[in-house]
Amino acid sequence: MEIFTTIASTLVEQLQKPTLAFLIAGMMLAALGSKFEIPEPVYKFIVILLLLKVGIGAGIAIRDADVVSLLVPALGATALGISIVILGKFTLARLRGVAEVDALATVGMFGAVSASTLAAGMAVLDDSGITYEGYIGALYPFMDIAALITAIVLAKLSLARKTARSVTVNAGGTATLGGPAMRTAMAKTPEGEDADTLVRGIMVDTFRSPAISALVAGLVLGILAKPDSVFDSFYEPLFRGLLSILMLIMGMEAWSRFAELRKVAHAYILYAITAPLIHGLMGFGVGLIAHHLTGFSEGGIILLAVMAASSSDISGPPTMRAALPEANSSAYVGASTGLGTPVAILSIPLWIALAGHVT
């Protein structure tokens, strides 16, 4: 009973902190029909600055980090991204009224990482005085890329199998299994050399996305250069103010996206509400393993759970749209941004309470 009391009190306390308060305020503005809006270029600028800050901070921390201490969480993050997609393939994809390709695109988004949710988690821990490893931001690409590649490859295989079952009647009256459509799909099917090409293309597209590019650029600068002075004087002071604006935007976006979920199967609503909690528990478990093996901090456990609970809101949508044009964007974007992101952010106090109780 004590743990539930602790979780409830922590939740109430954290909802009053700026990060979560601005998210809720954005949702309230959208619900009331407010015309308030932030221009798209300003939104993109804020996201890039936040990711550069996270990347540079992680790179500075990596310079002095122990390789083994970093390797275990990195492998855990990769395994989490793959496991979340596979779990979704055998749950969401099996529900009635859910197309397999749409489901795989959705679970790929939930297996990938939300940079804004990670930044929000860091801000909440900072406000609470909970320390964590500075290289946490470096775990982002491991989970993100692993989930996106796994989901897209499985979706391509599913499309190829469906095409193989189709029968085309030729002009001469003969029937061909799959026909021209089959040959087109097989050209994109991950088999043999085509699989290598597909995976390589996905990785290139992912790393070229603005989110990953900014994060990786920050990591490289933090490791190889000495950006400590500009980090302390520019990025650090701006971080909380920019994050509060981003949370306001995300709250309004989440409310508007929720309407899109009504157009698709209700299974997506159920998944979007429960998946962040299940995935967060998976991340929490991996963090505990790393804690016992390498002394991974309490804050690190919490942030790994936050990363696992989050769903991609920056790198995922353009990657899925380019790689899986057949997938319904209302399903995977609506589920991830409309419900998944606010649930993940609002669950941060849960992981704080659990970590305090367990560790």
Buried (B, 14 or more C-beta within 10 A) or exposed (E): EEEEEBBEEBBEBBBEBBBBBBBBBBBEBBEEEEEEEBEEEEBEEBBBBBBBBBBBBBBBBBEEBEEEBBEBBBBBBBBBBBBBBBBBBEBBBEBEEBBBBBBBBBBBBBBBBBBBBBBBBBBBBBBBEBEBBBBBBBBBBBBBBBBBBBBBBBBBBBBBEBBBEEEEEEEEEEEEEBBEEBEEBBEBBBEEEBBEEBBEBBBEBBBEBBBBBBBBBBBEBBBEEEBEEEBEEBBEEBBBEBBBBBBBBBBBBBBBBBEBBEEBBEBBBBBBBEBBBBBBBBBBBBBBBBBEEBEBBBBBBBBBBBBBBBBBBBBBBBBBBEBBEEBBBBBBBBBBBBBBBBBBBBBBBBBBBBBBEEE
